[in-house]
Amino acid sequence: MSTAGIVPWRRVADWRCISCGDCCRLYSVVINFHEWLKIVKNFGVETTATDLDKLLIKRNGDGSCAFLGKYSNTHLCGLQHMKPKACQLWPFKVLAQPKYGFPNEAVYGVGPDNLFVYADSMCNGLRFGTPTPEFASNTLREFVEIAIGLRNSQFKTTSRIDSSWSRNSYSFARHL
């Protein structure tokens, strides 16, 4: 990915998932071994793939994630109840070093430590400008807490659509 599309969090006014599905169509999802085991246990090994030294979620023939479903004009995640960390953090990157530059605009203090938070500008849910207090205090904090392992559940950092449909998520997504 080019760094041209990466912006520091202080240039983001707000973010919310608009359920457009672009992230699930444009990017491959790298998963860790524990996430791979959960997916394989629940949905079978055929829903995953490997690429040299990476474990991935399998992509459909059209390039989309195997768990991307569509209901009306809304795209839904079939893994909502066990979404990989890469998907939970999208479109943000929480890093220990200012990998994409602009350290003063990317810095985010967590206790005595500083992290550097960036957003991928390809996400249509981003609104650029000065961060709103709600975004800076709640939404961004949730992304950081997920990234560093202080939180597992999502509230602000996922689509606000009722996800109760996902109990039979994979079979539901495959039949759309």
Backbone as ProteinMPNN parsed JSONL, in Angstrom:
{"seq_chain_A": "MSTAGIVPWRRVADWRCISCGDCCRLYSVVINFHEWLKIVKNFGVETTATDLDKLLIKRNGDGSCAFLGKYSNTHLCGLQHMKPKACQLWPFKVLAQPKYGFPNEAVYGVGPDNLFVYADSMCNGLRFGTPTPEFASNTLREFVEIAIGLRNSQFKTTSRIDSSWSRNSYSFARHL", "coords_chain_A": {"N_chain_A": [[0.838, -1.176, 0.0], [0.547, 2.177, -0.784], [1.976, 5.037, 0.837], [0.769, 7.396, 0.34], [-1.976, 7.435, 0.635], [-2.337, 7.365, 3.328], [-3.136, 8.937, 6.323], [-2.483, 11.054, 9.182], [-4.171, 10.707, 12.362], [-5.062, 13.147, 13.438], [-5.978, 14.617, 11.338], [-8.416, 13.729, 10.779], [-11.771, 14.272, 11.098], [-13.975, 12.768, 11.873], [-15.252, 9.39, 12.026], [-17.156, 6.711, 10.797], [-18.484, 3.485, 10.231], [-19.874, 2.876, 7.143], [-20.892, 0.709, 5.975], [-20.226, 0.019, 3.327], [-18.685, -1.926, 2.166], [-16.323, -1.754, 0.742], [-13.753, -2.073, 1.912], [-13.709, -4.783, 2.328], [-13.675, -5.728, -0.2], [-11.469, -4.619, -1.464], [-9.102, -5.225, -0.109], [-6.903, -7.787, 1.079], [-7.252, -9.942, 3.88], [-5.1, -10.441, 6.421], [-4.57, -12.892, 8.817], [-3.986, -13.98, 12.209], [-2.592, -16.981, 13.752], [-4.296, -17.916, 15.817], [-6.732, -16.65, 15.151], [-7.119, -17.838, 12.665], [-7.488, -20.534, 13.468], [-9.961, -20.323, 14.856], [-11.68, -19.548, 12.777], [-11.422, -21.725, 10.993], [-12.358, -23.8, 12.64], [-15.044, -23.057, 12.943], [-16.005, -22.607, 10.319], [-14.638, -24.103, 8.43], [-11.648, -25.196, 6.703], [-11.536, -24.45, 4.062], [-12.333, -21.831, 3.887], [-10.21, -20.266, 4.264], [-6.879, -19.169, 3.311], [-3.433, -19.458, 2.214], [-0.389, -17.624, 1.896], [2.71, -17.704, 1.116], [4.256, -16.849, 3.889], [1.973, -16.139, 5.274], [-1.284, -16.236, 6.739], [-4.531, -16.115, 5.485], [-7.847, -14.753, 4.936], [-9.977, -16.367, 2.757], [-10.64, -15.285, -0.587], [-13.357, -14.446, -2.687], [-14.27, -15.214, -6.134], [-14.707, -12.721, -7.301], [-12.96, -11.177, -5.938], [-13.678, -10.31, -3.432], [-13.963, -10.594, 0.169], [-14.512, -13.794, 1.591], [-16.445, -13.814, 3.518], [-18.07, -11.652, 3.177], [-21.204, -10.312, 3.033], [-24.351, -9.288, 1.577], [-27.107, -7.303, 2.133], [-29.869, -5.905, 0.974], [-28.86, -2.692, 0.247], [-26.72, -2.771, 1.879], [-23.641, -3.849, 3.103], [-22.489, -6.642, 4.844], [-20.68, -8.204, 7.537], [-19.807, -11.504, 7.802], [-18.331, -12.509, 9.837], [-18.751, -11.074, 12.094], [-19.13, -11.643, 14.844], [-16.703, -12.741, 15.51], [-14.642, -11.256, 14.453], [-11.558, -10.719, 12.784], [-8.613, -9.079, 14.107], [-7.383, -7.302, 12.298], [-9.528, -6.512, 10.73], [-11.167, -5.362, 12.668], [-9.718, -3.104, 13.273], [-9.657, -1.604, 10.951], [-10.33, 1.509, 9.385], [-7.914, 2.167, 10.52], [-4.491, 2.384, 11.618], [-2.48, 1.45, 14.187], [0.448, 2.183, 15.625], [3.784, 1.609, 16.974], [5.826, 3.254, 16.206], [6.318, 6.244, 14.228], [5.638, 5.413, 11.401], [4.55, 6.345, 8.961], [5.21, 8.993, 8.831], [4.68, 12.483, 9.819], [4.742, 12.771, 12.75], [3.885, 14.463, 14.886], [1.221, 14.906, 14.325], [0.196, 12.41, 14.35], [0.639, 11.271, 16.789], [-0.486, 9.638, 19.739], [-1.294, 9.564, 22.99], [-0.952, 7.067, 25.438], [-1.282, 6.459, 28.552], [1.915, 6.569, 29.969], [3.097, 6.15, 27.545], [3.597, 6.699, 24.003], [1.758, 6.252, 21.067], [1.312, 5.887, 17.512], [-1.074, 6.921, 15.318], [-2.769, 6.279, 12.356], [-4.837, 6.759, 9.435], [-6.36, 5.038, 6.699], [-6.994, 6.626, 3.818], [-8.662, 5.644, 1.871], [-11.013, 4.742, 2.893], [-14.429, 5.24, 2.879], [-15.893, 6.08, 5.023], [-14.577, 7.957, 6.472], [-14.365, 11.296, 7.627], [-12.837, 14.207, 6.894], [-10.854, 16.733, 8.582], [-10.772, 18.842, 11.504], [-10.495, 16.903, 14.411], [-13.47, 15.778, 15.971], [-14.696, 16.165, 19.334], [-16.036, 13.795, 20.227], [-15.092, 11.838, 18.431], [-12.269, 11.922, 18.956], [-12.171, 11.365, 21.724], [-13.695, 9.039, 22.177], [-14.249, 7.2, 19.896], [-11.698, 6.926, 18.582], [-10.172, 6.188, 20.799], [-11.291, 3.675, 21.345], [-10.429, 2.217, 19.068], [-7.637, 2.243, 19.55], [-7.517, 0.891, 22.019], [-8.418, -1.646, 21.237], [-6.339, -2.32, 19.491], [-4.114, -2.51, 21.228], [-4.866, -4.524, 22.868], [-6.513, -4.108, 25.094], [-9.201, -4.18, 24.868], [-11.811, -6.179, 23.536], [-14.35, -6.251, 22.443], [-16.437, -4.484, 20.115], [-17.903, -1.303, 19.686], [-18.155, 1.49, 18.908], [-16.455, 1.202, 16.768], [-17.394, -0.251, 14.596], [-19.906, -1.186, 12.186], [-23.063, 0.315, 12.734], [-25.234, -1.246, 12.472], [-27.666, -3.633, 13.436], [-26.306, -6.576, 14.473], [-27.346, -9.084, 14.909], [-28.162, -10.817, 12.976], [-25.948, -12.247, 12.242], [-25.554, -14.68, 13.525], [-25.937, -17.044, 12.109], [-24.069, -16.529, 10.228], [-22.129, -17.151, 8.094], [-23.418, -18.955, 6.366], [-25.605, -17.394, 5.77], [-24.378, -15.201, 4.499], [-23.301, -16.479, 2.264], [-25.534, -17.079, 0.767], [-26.532, -14.784, -0.288]], "CA_chain_A": [[0.0, 0.0, 0.0], [1.272, 3.443, -0.859], [1.76, 5.894, 1.998], [0.046, 8.596, -0.09], [-3.34, 7.358, 1.117], [-2.328, 7.244, 4.785], [-3.154, 10.264, 6.958], [-2.475, 10.993, 10.644], [-5.52, 10.805, 12.924], [-5.463, 14.536, 13.726], [-6.586, 15.186, 10.126], [-9.713, 13.061, 10.639], [-12.787, 14.878, 11.964], [-14.848, 11.733, 12.408], [-15.324, 8.153, 11.263], [-18.155, 5.693, 11.124], [-18.616, 2.495, 9.176], [-21.089, 3.095, 6.356], [-21.243, -0.611, 5.433], [-20.114, 0.043, 1.862], [-18.035, -3.166, 1.759], [-15.103, -1.533, -0.038], [-12.578, -2.651, 2.578], [-13.805, -6.244, 2.162], [-13.447, -6.045, -1.614], [-10.206, -4.07, -1.957], [-7.928, -5.653, 0.651], [-6.824, -9.14, 1.632], [-7.182, -9.889, 5.337], [-4.102, -11.305, 7.05], [-5.034, -13.305, 10.133], [-2.986, -14.704, 12.99], [-2.89, -18.393, 13.876], [-5.468, -18.078, 16.681], [-7.903, -16.273, 14.344], [-7.262, -18.892, 11.661], [-8.079, -21.696, 14.131], [-11.381, -20.055, 15.12], [-12.403, -19.559, 11.499], [-11.434, -23.106, 10.501], [-13.236, -24.58, 13.528], [-16.441, -22.672, 12.73], [-16.442, -22.529, 8.925], [-13.875, -25.008, 7.583], [-10.364, -24.719, 6.193], [-11.72, -23.892, 2.717], [-12.622, -20.387, 3.971], [-8.943, -19.581, 4.487], [-5.853, -19.369, 2.291], [-2.078, -19.133, 2.659], [0.435, -16.92, 0.919], [4.069, -17.805, 1.653], [4.301, -16.923, 5.349], [0.779, -15.475, 5.804], [-2.6, -16.862, 6.726], [-5.469, -15.124, 4.957], [-9.221, -15.142, 4.686], [-10.14, -16.635, 1.328], [-11.357, -14.28, -1.368], [-14.239, -14.97, -3.731], [-13.83, -14.984, -7.505], [-14.754, -11.287, -7.606], [-11.949, -10.507, -5.121], [-14.199, -9.911, -2.126], [-13.795, -11.501, 1.295], [-15.458, -14.916, 1.591], [-17.475, -13.59, 4.535], [-18.812, -10.431, 2.877], [-22.581, -10.542, 2.615], [-25.059, -8.075, 1.204], [-28.525, -7.28, 2.43], [-30.327, -4.659, 0.37], [-27.674, -1.941, -0.185], [-25.798, -2.794, 3.006], [-22.706, -4.965, 3.135], [-22.401, -7.153, 6.2], [-19.576, -9.105, 7.816], [-20.193, -12.797, 8.323], [-17.49, -12.822, 10.997], [-18.954, -9.994, 13.06], [-18.978, -12.16, 16.207], [-15.317, -13.165, 15.715], [-13.921, -10.5, 13.434], [-10.109, -10.608, 13.003], [-8.154, -7.767, 14.58], [-7.144, -6.428, 11.143], [-10.833, -5.961, 10.328], [-11.637, -4.504, 13.746], [-8.961, -1.848, 13.274], [-9.813, -0.882, 9.699], [-9.23, 1.848, 8.486], [-6.832, 2.753, 11.303], [-3.261, 1.663, 11.909], [-1.952, 1.899, 15.473], [1.845, 1.75, 15.537], [4.708, 2.047, 18.016], [6.705, 4.252, 15.597], [5.613, 7.028, 13.2], [6.038, 4.801, 10.13], [4.061, 7.097, 7.807], [5.561, 10.397, 8.989], [3.81, 13.392, 10.56], [4.628, 12.258, 14.118], [3.132, 15.358, 15.768], [-0.203, 14.787, 14.02], [-0.193, 11.006, 14.509], [0.891, 10.816, 18.152], [-1.645, 9.392, 20.595], [-0.769, 9.163, 24.287], [-1.602, 6.004, 26.206], [-0.506, 6.467, 29.792], [3.219, 7.203, 29.746], [3.603, 5.791, 26.219], [3.014, 7.297, 22.807], [1.542, 5.45, 19.876], [1.098, 6.72, 16.338], [-2.301, 6.423, 14.71], [-2.994, 6.747, 10.993], [-6.038, 6.235, 8.777], [-6.273, 4.819, 5.259], [-7.965, 7.561, 3.24], [-9.56, 4.941, 0.946], [-12.26, 4.449, 3.595], [-15.468, 6.236, 2.629], [-16.503, 6.482, 6.286], [-13.783, 9.027, 7.082], [-14.666, 12.703, 7.347], [-11.582, 14.888, 7.198], [-10.923, 18.037, 9.241], [-10.355, 18.832, 12.899], [-11.217, 15.837, 15.112], [-14.544, 16.138, 16.902], [-14.428, 15.607, 20.668], [-16.552, 12.433, 20.286], [-14.149, 10.976, 17.715], [-10.984, 11.877, 19.656], [-12.295, 10.806, 23.072], [-14.357, 7.739, 22.26], [-14.029, 6.3, 18.762], [-10.268, 6.654, 18.418], [-9.719, 5.445, 21.978], [-11.69, 2.282, 21.168], [-9.492, 1.612, 18.106], [-6.351, 2.052, 20.221], [-7.677, -0.167, 23.024], [-8.461, -2.92, 20.508], [-4.993, -2.562, 18.954], [-3.154, -2.898, 22.27], [-5.398, -5.668, 23.592], [-7.286, -3.761, 26.288], [-10.617, -4.346, 24.557], [-12.115, -7.144, 22.488], [-15.642, -5.961, 21.82], [-16.549, -3.246, 19.368], [-19.144, -0.549, 19.736], [-17.99, 2.633, 18.009], [-15.546, 0.882, 15.675], [-18.025, -1.179, 13.67], [-21.172, -0.704, 11.652], [-24.077, 0.463, 13.769], [-26.346, -2.11, 12.088], [-27.884, -4.749, 14.344], [-25.563, -7.711, 13.932], [-27.905, -10.357, 15.354], [-28.276, -11.687, 11.806], [-24.716, -12.983, 11.962], [-25.448, -15.961, 14.228], [-25.746, -18.027, 11.043], [-23.492, -15.561, 9.324], [-21.486, -17.59, 6.872], [-24.429, -19.494, 5.443], [-26.402, -16.259, 5.347], [-23.599, -14.422, 3.526], [-23.109, -17.251, 1.04], [-26.775, -17.175, 0.013], [-26.98, -13.452, -0.761]], "C_chain_A": [[0.882, 1.239, 0.0], [0.977, 4.284, 0.375], [0.993, 7.153, 1.622], [-1.38, 8.613, 0.447], [-3.451, 7.261, 2.626], [-2.23, 8.641, 5.392], [-3.117, 10.105, 8.481], [-3.878, 11.28, 11.199], [-5.961, 12.239, 13.182], [-5.977, 15.279, 12.487], [-7.964, 14.567, 9.851], [-10.694, 13.691, 11.627], [-13.635, 13.807, 12.634], [-14.773, 10.498, 11.507], [-16.517, 7.352, 11.743], [-18.225, 4.743, 9.939], [-19.937, 2.734, 8.458], [-21.522, 1.822, 5.64], [-21.22, -0.656, 3.908], [-19.474, -1.232, 1.323], [-16.741, -2.981, 0.993], [-13.869, -2.173, 0.602], [-12.544, -4.165, 2.386], [-13.6, -6.674, 0.719], [-12.045, -5.647, -2.075], [-8.954, -4.645, -1.291], [-8.035, -7.106, 1.062], [-6.654, -9.013, 3.138], [-6.176, -10.925, 5.836], [-4.604, -11.608, 8.459], [-3.913, -14.014, 10.876], [-3.444, -16.154, 13.177], [-4.137, -18.642, 14.723], [-6.752, -17.726, 15.918], [-8.184, -17.329, 13.277], [-7.939, -20.122, 12.265], [-9.578, -21.502, 14.385], [-12.201, -20.118, 13.833], [-12.522, -20.984, 10.971], [-12.386, -23.966, 11.334], [-14.71, -24.303, 13.218], [-16.915, -22.802, 11.289], [-15.69, -23.449, 7.964], [-12.631, -24.363, 7.0], [-10.506, -24.072, 4.817], [-12.056, -22.401, 2.72], [-11.36, -19.57, 4.215], [-7.978, -19.895, 3.341], [-4.493, -19.074, 2.918], [-1.345, -18.445, 1.52], [1.835, -16.806, 1.508], [4.029, -17.926, 3.167], [3.085, -16.262, 5.999], [-0.426, -16.394, 5.751], [-3.593, -15.776, 6.346], [-6.893, -15.663, 4.973], [-9.341, -15.302, 3.175], [-10.96, -15.525, 0.666], [-12.191, -14.993, -2.424], [-13.67, -14.66, -5.107], [-13.826, -13.52, -7.898], [-13.758, -10.484, -6.77], [-12.418, -10.122, -3.729], [-13.927, -10.985, -1.073], [-14.88, -12.575, 1.256], [-16.606, -14.706, 2.569], [-18.257, -12.298, 4.311], [-20.194, -10.808, 2.366], [-23.228, -9.219, 2.265], [-26.539, -8.262, 1.494], [-29.042, -5.923, 1.991], [-29.086, -3.926, -0.156], [-26.601, -1.904, 0.889], [-24.93, -4.036, 2.936], [-22.477, -5.349, 4.585], [-21.27, -8.158, 6.337], [-20.102, -10.399, 8.433], [-19.365, -13.242, 9.512], [-17.679, -11.803, 12.115], [-18.691, -10.455, 14.495], [-17.554, -12.629, 16.521], [-14.384, -12.502, 14.697], [-12.425, -10.42, 13.753], [-9.709, -9.176, 13.382], [-7.911, -6.807, 13.419], [-8.444, -5.761, 10.689], [-11.389, -5.03, 11.394], [-10.963, -3.134, 13.699], [-9.146, -1.013, 12.009], [-10.678, 0.349, 9.904], [-8.01, 2.41, 9.209], [-5.667, 1.797, 11.484], [-2.708, 2.278, 13.186], [-0.554, 1.303, 15.59], [2.686, 2.287, 16.689], [5.636, 3.152, 17.516], [5.927, 5.003, 14.512], [6.021, 6.607, 11.784], [5.659, 5.632, 8.907], [4.309, 8.594, 7.934], [4.575, 11.174, 9.852], [3.638, 12.98, 12.023], [3.809, 13.154, 15.045], [1.63, 15.281, 15.54], [-0.715, 13.368, 14.229], [-0.069, 10.523, 15.948], [-0.417, 10.712, 18.94], [-1.103, 8.84, 21.904], [-1.621, 8.104, 24.956], [-0.787, 5.857, 27.482], [0.804, 7.175, 29.532], [3.779, 6.968, 28.339], [2.907, 6.577, 25.113], [2.899, 6.251, 21.715], [1.31, 6.409, 18.729], [-0.049, 6.114, 15.545], [-2.519, 7.107, 13.362], [-4.286, 6.137, 10.467], [-5.769, 6.074, 7.289], [-7.379, 5.65, 4.608], [-8.89, 6.922, 2.204], [-10.918, 4.665, 1.578], [-13.256, 5.587, 3.391], [-16.167, 6.714, 3.892], [-15.733, 7.578, 7.005], [-14.327, 10.394, 6.666], [-13.439, 13.486, 7.806], [-11.823, 16.27, 7.795], [-10.385, 17.914, 10.655], [-11.163, 17.768, 13.649], [-12.298, 16.378, 16.048], [-14.182, 15.567, 18.272], [-14.89, 14.148, 20.795], [-15.586, 11.461, 19.602], [-12.86, 10.809, 18.515], [-11.08, 11.155, 20.999], [-12.833, 9.386, 23.109], [-13.995, 6.787, 21.119], [-12.557, 5.935, 18.628], [-9.721, 5.863, 19.605], [-10.087, 3.964, 21.853], [-10.775, 1.566, 20.174], [-8.158, 1.305, 18.787], [-6.446, 0.929, 21.245], [-7.774, -1.547, 22.375], [-7.051, -3.279, 20.028], [-4.027, -3.059, 20.018], [-3.689, -4.008, 23.169], [-6.151, -5.36, 24.874], [-8.777, -3.996, 26.101], [-10.752, -5.384, 23.45], [-13.385, -6.783, 21.746], [-15.636, -4.592, 21.153], [-17.905, -2.604, 19.612], [-19.082, 0.576, 18.726], [-17.257, 2.261, 16.728], [-16.1, -0.166, 14.721], [-19.313, -0.554, 13.159], [-22.2, -0.651, 12.768], [-25.334, -0.353, 13.447], [-26.462, -3.233, 13.105], [-27.235, -5.989, 13.75], [-26.132, -9.052, 14.374], [-28.086, -11.327, 14.194], [-27.075, -12.61, 11.667], [-24.587, -14.29, 12.735], [-25.291, -17.124, 13.242], [-25.05, -17.329, 9.879], [-22.931, -16.117, 8.027], [-22.511, -18.142, 5.887], [-25.32, -18.38, 4.944], [-25.658, -15.486, 4.245], [-23.454, -15.175, 2.21], [-24.361, -17.316, 0.172], [-27.29, -15.835, -0.481], [-26.565, -13.229, -2.186]], "O_chain_A": [[1.868, 1.303, 0.734], [-0.135, 4.253, 0.902], [0.6, 7.912, 2.508], [-1.937, 9.683, 0.689], [-4.55, 7.091, 3.154], [-1.357, 9.428, 5.027], [-3.657, 9.136, 9.015], [-4.665, 12.001, 10.585], [-7.161, 12.512, 13.143], [-6.367, 16.443, 12.581], [-8.591, 14.845, 8.829], [-10.48, 13.651, 12.839], [-13.975, 13.917, 13.812], [-14.293, 10.565, 10.376], [-16.839, 7.322, 12.93], [-18.049, 5.147, 8.79], [-20.993, 2.787, 9.088], [-22.416, 1.855, 4.795], [-22.073, -1.281, 3.278], [-19.684, -1.589, 0.164], [-16.11, -3.971, 0.623], [-13.036, -2.75, -0.097], [-11.469, -4.758, 2.293], [-13.377, -7.854, 0.446], [-11.493, -6.272, -2.98], [-7.862, -4.56, -1.853], [-9.123, -7.601, 1.357], [-5.994, -8.092, 3.62], [-6.382, -12.13, 5.689], [-5.008, -10.709, 9.197], [-3.005, -14.577, 10.264], [-4.561, -16.507, 12.798], [-4.953, -19.497, 14.377], [-7.752, -18.435, 16.032], [-9.337, -17.673, 13.017], [-8.849, -20.692, 11.663], [-10.371, -22.415, 14.155], [-13.294, -20.683, 13.815], [-13.6, -21.404, 10.551], [-13.137, -24.772, 10.784], [-15.529, -25.222, 13.232], [-18.091, -23.076, 11.047], [-16.071, -23.562, 6.799], [-12.566, -23.146, 6.827], [-9.685, -23.234, 4.442], [-12.065, -21.772, 1.662], [-11.415, -18.349, 4.356], [-8.233, -20.772, 2.516], [-4.409, -18.513, 4.011], [-1.643, -18.655, 0.344], [2.107, -15.911, 2.308], [3.787, -19.018, 3.683], [3.155, -15.864, 7.162], [-0.569, -17.215, 4.845], [-3.505, -14.648, 6.831], [-7.113, -16.873, 5.018], [-8.859, -14.464, 2.413], [-11.841, -14.921, 1.277], [-11.778, -16.011, -2.979], [-12.692, -13.921, -5.225], [-13.028, -13.109, -8.741], [-13.708, -9.259, -6.871], [-11.617, -9.649, -2.922], [-13.689, -12.146, -1.405], [-16.031, -12.29, 0.924], [-17.641, -15.364, 2.451], [-19.032, -11.893, 5.177], [-20.327, -11.537, 1.383], [-22.717, -8.155, 2.613], [-27.133, -9.277, 1.129], [-28.688, -4.902, 2.579], [-28.331, -4.503, -0.94], [-25.675, -1.096, 0.819], [-25.428, -5.143, 2.734], [-22.295, -4.489, 5.447], [-20.936, -8.871, 5.391], [-20.766, -10.375, 9.469], [-19.674, -14.259, 10.132], [-16.828, -11.696, 12.998], [-18.088, -9.719, 15.276], [-17.234, -12.886, 17.682], [-13.467, -13.126, 14.165], [-12.058, -10.087, 14.879], [-10.379, -8.207, 13.023], [-8.2, -5.616, 13.538], [-8.452, -4.59, 10.31], [-12.013, -4.019, 11.071], [-11.575, -2.124, 14.047], [-8.82, 0.174, 12.005], [-11.71, 0.235, 10.565], [-7.165, 3.056, 8.589], [-5.83, 0.577, 11.502], [-2.493, 3.488, 13.256], [-0.386, 0.085, 15.645], [2.341, 3.297, 17.303], [6.177, 3.911, 18.321], [4.982, 4.459, 13.94], [6.671, 7.366, 11.065], [6.383, 5.62, 7.911], [3.688, 9.385, 7.224], [3.736, 10.585, 10.533], [2.507, 12.852, 12.494], [3.101, 12.643, 15.913], [0.848, 15.559, 16.449], [-1.925, 13.145, 14.281], [-0.614, 9.474, 16.295], [-1.311, 11.552, 18.833], [-0.514, 7.76, 21.923], [-2.844, 8.222, 25.035], [0.263, 5.215, 27.493], [0.822, 8.257, 28.945], [4.817, 7.526, 27.984], [1.782, 7.052, 25.273], [3.821, 5.471, 21.474], [1.131, 7.608, 18.942], [-0.003, 4.948, 15.152], [-2.461, 8.331, 13.244], [-4.768, 5.13, 10.985], [-5.044, 6.868, 6.689], [-8.563, 5.397, 4.83], [-9.806, 7.579, 1.709], [-11.881, 4.381, 0.865], [-12.966, 6.745, 3.691], [-16.955, 7.658, 3.84], [-16.184, 8.077, 8.036], [-14.696, 10.612, 5.512], [-13.056, 13.427, 8.975], [-12.855, 16.897, 7.551], [-9.633, 16.99, 10.966], [-12.389, 17.735, 13.536], [-12.065, 17.312, 16.814], [-13.44, 14.588, 18.357], [-14.196, 13.343, 21.415], [-15.299, 10.388, 20.133], [-12.405, 9.685, 18.731], [-10.17, 10.413, 21.37], [-12.462, 8.608, 23.987], [-13.491, 5.69, 21.359], [-12.213, 4.755, 18.568], [-8.896, 4.968, 19.427], [-9.292, 3.096, 22.21], [-10.384, 0.423, 20.413], [-7.612, 0.216, 18.612], [-5.542, 0.097, 21.33], [-7.255, -2.52, 22.923], [-6.629, -4.429, 20.154], [-3.207, -3.936, 19.747], [-3.028, -4.391, 24.133], [-6.403, -6.266, 25.669], [-9.532, -4.009, 27.073], [-9.92, -5.46, 22.546], [-13.477, -6.992, 20.536], [-14.929, -3.676, 21.57], [-18.921, -3.288, 19.729], [-19.876, 0.611, 17.785], [-17.417, 2.931, 15.707], [-15.33, -0.898, 14.098], [-19.749, 0.486, 13.652], [-22.194, -1.502, 13.658], [-26.375, -0.168, 14.078], [-25.445, -3.733, 13.587], [-27.58, -6.404, 12.644], [-25.459, -10.073, 14.227], [-28.156, -12.538, 14.409], [-27.18, -13.658, 11.03], [-23.563, -14.96, 12.599], [-24.577, -18.084, 13.53], [-25.399, -17.517, 8.713], [-23.236, -15.593, 6.955], [-22.466, -17.821, 4.7], [-25.755, -18.416, 3.793], [-26.228, -15.161, 3.204], [-23.482, -14.559, 1.144], [-24.268, -17.577, -1.027], [-28.385, -15.764, -1.039], [-26.849, -12.174, -2.754]]}, "name": "protein", "num_of_chains": 1, "seq": "MSTAGIVPWRRVADWRCISCGDCCRLYSVVINFHEWLKIVKNFGVETTATDLDKLLIKRNGDGSCAFLGKYSNTHLCGLQHMKPKACQLWPFKVLAQPKYGFPNEAVYGVGPDNLFVYADSMCNGLRFGTPTPEFASNTLREFVEIAIGLRNSQFKTTSRIDSSWSRNSYSFARHL"}
